[in-house]
Amino acid sequence: MNLVTGATGNVGSNVVDQLLAEGEQVRVFTRDKAKVAHWGGRVQVALGDFTKPETYAEAVSGVDGIFVMNIVTPIDSFRQFLETAKANGTPRIVFLSSLSAADPVNLVGKLHLEKEEAIRASGLPYALLRCGGFMSNAFGWLQTIKSESTVYNPMGSGQYAPIAPEDIAAVAVRSLRSPHLSAETYNLTGSQLIDAPQQVEILSRLIHRPLRVVDITTETAVENMVRYGIPAPIATGVAKSFESIREGKAAMATNTVAQLTGRPPLTFEGWAARHVDKFA
Ligand SMILES: NC(=O)c1ccc[n+]([C@@H]2O[C@H](COP(=O)([O-])OP(=O)(O)OC[C@H]3O[C@@H](n4cnc5c(N)ncnc54)[C@H](OP(=O)(O)O)[C@@H]3O)[C@@H](O)[C@H]2O)c1
């Protein structure tokens, strides 16, 4: 049995689908049963919340692997989650982390690193999936694509190698199913260097509609994220990544996905084609 947290998110939902496709048993951890109703009887549901430690025990009971998507929970509660899991056995912990954990100059990097350290200290077998920017961040452009045919871009024409949630999930599933997992850290990106205007051009072609790219400052990007409910310190940390992309400091790609899965990761065009209905 595998517990998937963040199961209704971009990556976790793919982890659930891919585990089910492999014939694995899945329990999903969610605050809202309605959000997982589409899986019907194919998954067990653990109604839970990382801010409510009393929901941990039932969720982790009898699991062999846990996909952990969580950075904002206070570290004491996070440690308690790991201790509760360990009291139930030795489940493999697969943690959705960030490349920023390697150089934690801002809050986002620090939050990922402190969770990684708690996992290392737990003594449980683990895989830390340190990811670069997700392709699904393009869903953040949906609203202004629909209302103004415009993408507001704080990354200029800086290149980076975004990764598809589907590919992160493939690595996660491989780790969750690996009986010999001990202590792994993977740096995960896509394989194709691309900038935001090129991504918008691809989306425009796929939805047969001209789209405009308007450059915005880091400050405006922070204001926009805060308006959408992201806490200001996190928004400021995320904006640092945009700055680093704009300055050309993120123009690198790893081949870890291909090495681990035996197939090349999705290109942005391949990913966008799968999700074109959302953008149209
Ligand atoms: N975006 C990037 O470029 C990037 C790059 C590197 C790393 N990351 C990492 O990836 C994460 C985002 O992953 P994603 O895009 O798959 O997530 P997402 O789509 O934003 O999904 C959020 C998930 O978090 C769950 N959640 C929120 N608060 C919760 C709580 N209190 N208790 C339990 N679950 C809670 C939600 O579950 P319910 O609503 O069902 O309860 C939902 O499934 C970031 O936080 C970061 O750690 C992101």
PDBQT file of the ligand as one rigid body, heavy atoms in Angstrom, charges set to zero:
ROOT
HETATM    1  N1  LIG A 301       6.126  24.581  -9.233  1.00  0.00    +0.000 N 
HETATM    2  C1  LIG A 301       7.435  24.421  -9.370  1.00  0.00    +0.000 C 
HETATM    3  O1  LIG A 301       8.072  24.902 -10.340  1.00  0.00    +0.000 OA
HETATM    4  C2  LIG A 301       8.195  23.597  -8.340  1.00  0.00    +0.000 A 
HETATM    5  C3  LIG A 301       9.561  23.374  -8.506  1.00  0.00    +0.000 A 
HETATM    6  C4  LIG A 301      10.222  22.579  -7.565  1.00  0.00    +0.000 A 
HETATM    7  C5  LIG A 301       9.530  22.013  -6.502  1.00  0.00    +0.000 A 
HETATM    8  N2  LIG A 301       8.193  22.255  -6.364  1.00  0.00    +0.000 N 
HETATM    9  C6  LIG A 301       7.471  21.611  -5.223  1.00  0.00    +0.000 C 
HETATM   10  O2  LIG A 301       6.254  21.107  -5.683  1.00  0.00    +0.000 OA
HETATM   11  C7  LIG A 301       5.195  21.550  -4.853  1.00  0.00    +0.000 C 
HETATM   12  C8  LIG A 301       3.938  21.753  -5.689  1.00  0.00    +0.000 C 
HETATM   13  O3  LIG A 301       3.529  20.501  -6.206  1.00  0.00    +0.000 OA
HETATM   14  P1  LIG A 301       2.213  20.388  -7.088  1.00  0.00    +0.000 P 
HETATM   15  O4  LIG A 301       2.284  21.389  -8.210  1.00  0.00    +0.000 OA
HETATM   16  O5  LIG A 301       1.995  18.963  -7.409  1.00  0.00    +0.000 OA
HETATM   17  O6  LIG A 301       1.135  20.865  -6.008  1.00  0.00    +0.000 OA
HETATM   18  P2  LIG A 301      -0.255  21.566  -6.232  1.00  0.00    +0.000 P 
HETATM   19  O7  LIG A 301      -0.808  21.195  -7.563  1.00  0.00    +0.000 OA
HETATM   20  O8  LIG A 301      -0.095  23.003  -5.878  1.00  0.00    +0.000 OA
HETATM   21  O9  LIG A 301      -1.166  20.823  -5.142  1.00  0.00    +0.000 OA
HETATM   22  C9  LIG A 301      -1.257  21.208  -3.846  1.00  0.00    +0.000 C 
HETATM   23  C10 LIG A 301      -1.563  19.951  -3.035  1.00  0.00    +0.000 C 
HETATM   24  O10 LIG A 301      -1.248  20.235  -1.675  1.00  0.00    +0.000 OA
HETATM   25  C11 LIG A 301      -2.224  19.626  -0.854  1.00  0.00    +0.000 C 
HETATM   26  N3  LIG A 301      -2.300  20.381   0.401  1.00  0.00    +0.000 N 
HETATM   27  C12 LIG A 301      -2.282  21.724   0.566  1.00  0.00    +0.000 A 
HETATM   28  N4  LIG A 301      -2.375  22.025   1.868  1.00  0.00    +0.000 NA
HETATM   29  C13 LIG A 301      -2.454  20.841   2.545  1.00  0.00    +0.000 A 
HETATM   30  C14 LIG A 301      -2.564  20.485   3.923  1.00  0.00    +0.000 A 
HETATM   31  N5  LIG A 301      -2.636  21.414   4.890  1.00  0.00    +0.000 N 
HETATM   32  N6  LIG A 301      -2.612  19.183   4.243  1.00  0.00    +0.000 NA
HETATM   33  C15 LIG A 301      -2.575  18.221   3.281  1.00  0.00    +0.000 A 
HETATM   34  N7  LIG A 301      -2.455  18.494   1.958  1.00  0.00    +0.000 NA
HETATM   35  C16 LIG A 301      -2.403  19.788   1.606  1.00  0.00    +0.000 A 
HETATM   36  C17 LIG A 301      -3.521  19.722  -1.645  1.00  0.00    +0.000 C 
HETATM   37  O11 LIG A 301      -4.345  18.665  -1.202  1.00  0.00    +0.000 OA
HETATM   38  P3  LIG A 301      -5.937  18.756  -0.928  1.00  0.00    +0.000 P 
HETATM   39  O12 LIG A 301      -6.420  20.091  -1.409  1.00  0.00    +0.000 OA
HETATM   40  O13 LIG A 301      -6.498  17.605  -1.708  1.00  0.00    +0.000 OA
HETATM   41  O14 LIG A 301      -6.062  18.551   0.537  1.00  0.00    +0.000 OA
HETATM   42  C18 LIG A 301      -3.018  19.503  -3.087  1.00  0.00    +0.000 C 
HETATM   43  O15 LIG A 301      -3.070  18.134  -3.413  1.00  0.00    +0.000 OA
HETATM   44  C19 LIG A 301       5.701  22.863  -4.223  1.00  0.00    +0.000 C 
HETATM   45  O16 LIG A 301       5.108  23.087  -2.976  1.00  0.00    +0.000 OA
HETATM   46  C20 LIG A 301       7.163  22.585  -4.107  1.00  0.00    +0.000 C 
HETATM   47  O17 LIG A 301       7.395  21.914  -2.891  1.00  0.00    +0.000 OA
HETATM   48  C21 LIG A 301       7.512  23.023  -7.253  1.00  0.00    +0.000 A 
ENDROOT
TORSDOF 0
